[in-house]
């Protein structure tokens, strides 16, 4: 059976003032429907470039990306992105920020009442029903990110792309949102690609961890299957032998085999 999302021989070269910069080289990756994939690697290894190419925000002439049997190159509602910065419109309420995308995607297929119900449903998924009329400036950073996730989910994307979605949050808020994302993914069966620098986060959330080699000309170094049973409880994982073995494998790749000594 073919994979749901496929990257075949994807490469990327940027033109700079000092000449061409080879960011990615021969990226090959197959992702099944409903998988949670984390991309991890040192800064500059091309993680965000991979994500932006899948999202259609960057175009490359090298390789091909297939989603559910169709080639993709431009942005579309079948791929929704959650950035580290929530990017909410400050003059709109929480409800209006999500409803804006719902109206754009479902203006024909859903009635006005259905779009209202769908907006509220997705805000309920991220536990933000109590703040529908608040504006971004009136809620916390964690709440803003919850709204950003609701906005992405409300588009019913085939693939949810997350670029360090919890990177700007404090540790406790980050943990709560990680748990929420695990719960939502378990309920909806989303296909998720997430960029992270956090090894514990990658092991806790992922079905597989894609470890990138250092740039320039970064590529997929190794792919680690996370064979921990679901649902996962972070407190139980703290004392789980297999969890620590997987964590050690990622750390070994990142800091022994990929970290370059200073010149």
N, C-alpha and C positions, 0 to 999 in steps of 0.2 A: 504493500500500500504506500502511495506517495505521501510525502509530508505535507502539512497544511501550509507552512511558510518555508520557502527555500531561498537561500542566498547561494548563487553559483558563481564562483570566480570573480567576486566583486572586488574592485580596486578603486582607489581614489588618489588623484594627484592634483595638488593645488598650485596655481601660479602665484609666486611671491616676487617681491622686489629683488630678492637675491637668487632667483631662479625657481625651478620646479621643486616642490616638496612632495615626496611620496608618502602619503599618510597611511593608506591601506594597501595591502597586497594579497590577492588571491584568497579572499574570505569565502569559506564554504561552510554552510550551516543549514541543518534541517531541523525544523521545529514542528512537533505534532500539535494538533488541536487540543487546547486546554492545558498545555504545558506552561509552567512558570520558569522562565529562563533568566538568569542573571549574567550580565557582562561585567567582568572585573579585570582590573589591570592598573598599572601605574599611570599617572597623569601623562597625557600626550600619546597614549597607545591607541587612540582612535575609537574609543567606545561611543562617544557622542556622534562621531561621524557615521558609524554604522547605524545608530538609531535614527539619525536624520535622513540617511539614504532610504531606510525602510519607510520612514514617515513621508517620503517624497519631498522633504524640505531641501535636500541636496540631490543634484542629479549627477550620475556618473555614466560614462560611456563604456565602462568595463564591467562585464558580467551581467547577470540578470537576477531579478527578484520576482518570485512567483508567490502569490497569495491565493489560496483556494483555487489553484489552477489558472490564475490570470496574472499576466505581467503587470507590475506596478512601477510607476516612475514619478507620478505627481501626487500631491496631497489629496486625501479623500476621507470621507466619514467612516470608511472601513478600518482606518487606523487613527486612533486618538492618542494625543501626547499629553502627559502630565510632567511639567517641568519642575525644577527645584523652586523656582519662583512661581507662585500660584497664578500670576497674570490675570487676576480678576479685574473687571472694570470697576473703578472705585465709585462711580456715580450710580451704579445699579445695586439693587439689593441682592442678597444671597439667592433668593428665588429667581430674580430676573437674570442673574448671571448664568444660571443653568437653563432657564427657559429660552434664552436667546439662541443657544445651540439647538435645542429641541425644535424650536420653530423653523430653524433653517433646514434641518435634516428631515423633519417629518411634516412639513407644511402641507403636503399632498396626502400622505398615507395615514395621518392621524387627524381626528377632529380637534377642535379647540379644547373641548372637555378632556379628550384623551391625552392631549399634550400637557394640560394642567396636571392630570393624574400622574403622568409619567415623570414630570418634573419633581413632583412631591415624593413619588416613590423612590427616586434615585437619591434625593436628599435624606430620606428616611434610612436608606441603606448605609449612609455614612454618619448617621446620628446627628443630623443638622436640622431636623424638622422644627426645633424650638427657635431657630434663628432666621426664619424665612424673610422677615422684613428688615433685618439688619444689613448694614452696608459693610464692605470689607474693613473699613477703618474702625469699626465697632467690635470686631471679633479678633481672637488670638491668631497667631501664626499657624498653629495646628488646625484650627477651625477653617482658616482660609484654604489650607491644603486639602482638607476634607471636601470643601466645595469644589475645588479644582478636580478632584477625583470623581465627584458626582457628575460634574459637567462632562467629563470624558466618558463615563459609563453611560450617560444618558443618550449618547450618540449610537449606542449599541454597536461598538466597533468590533470587527473580527479580531483585531489585535490591539491590546492596550500597551502603549510604550511609555515607560516611566524613566525620566532622566534624573537620577539622584533625588527622588521625590521627598525624602525625609532629611536631606543633608543639612538644611538650615534650621532644624528643630532641636530643642533640648532633648536630652536622653529619655526622659519619662514620656514626653509627647510622642517622640519617635517610636517608642515601644508600643504605645497605644495604637498608633496608626499602622504599624506593622501587623499587629493582631487584627485590626479591622480589615486590612487588605487580604490577609489569609482567610478570614471569615467570608468576605465578599467573593473571593476567587473560588472558594469551596461551594458557595451557593450558585454562582453563575457559570462556573467552568470557563472563565475567560482564558484566552491565550495572552500571556504577559511576557514582555521583555523589559527588564529593569537594569539600569546602570547603577552600580554602587561601588564605593571604595571600602565598604564595611564588610569584612569577612564574616562576622557573626550574622549579619543581616542576610547575606547571600546564602549561607548554609541553612538558616532558619526558614527562609521563604521559598527556596528554589527546588525545582525538580532536577535541574542540571545547572551547573555553573560553567560558563564559557570564559576561560582564562586567556587574556590577550597578551601577546608578546610586546615588548617595548618597541616604540617607534624610533626612527621612521620606518616605513614599510612594515607596519604592524600587521599581524595576522592572528588567526586562532592558534594558540599554543597547545592547550589541552582542554578537554571537556570532561568535567567531573559529574558523574551521576550521584545525586543525593538520595540515597536509599533509606531515608528515615520515614517511618510510617506517619500518615496524616490521620487526624488533625495533630498538630504539633503544639506542645505547651512549652513556653520558653523556660519555665522553672524546672520542668522535667528534663529538658535538653541540657541544662546546666550540669546535670550529673550523668548524662548519657555518654557512654564510652564511644559509640559510633559517631556521635556528633563531634566529639573532640578529635577523632581520627580524621574526619572530613575537613574540619577546620585546619588541622595541621597540614593536610595535603595542599590546601589553598595557600597557606602561609609559606610552605616550602617552595611552591612555584613562584610566588611573588617576590620573596625576599632572599631565596638562595639561588634560584635558577634565572631570575629576571632582573634583579636589582643590580645595576651596573655600578662598579666602584667609581669614585670621583677620579677625574683625570689628574 
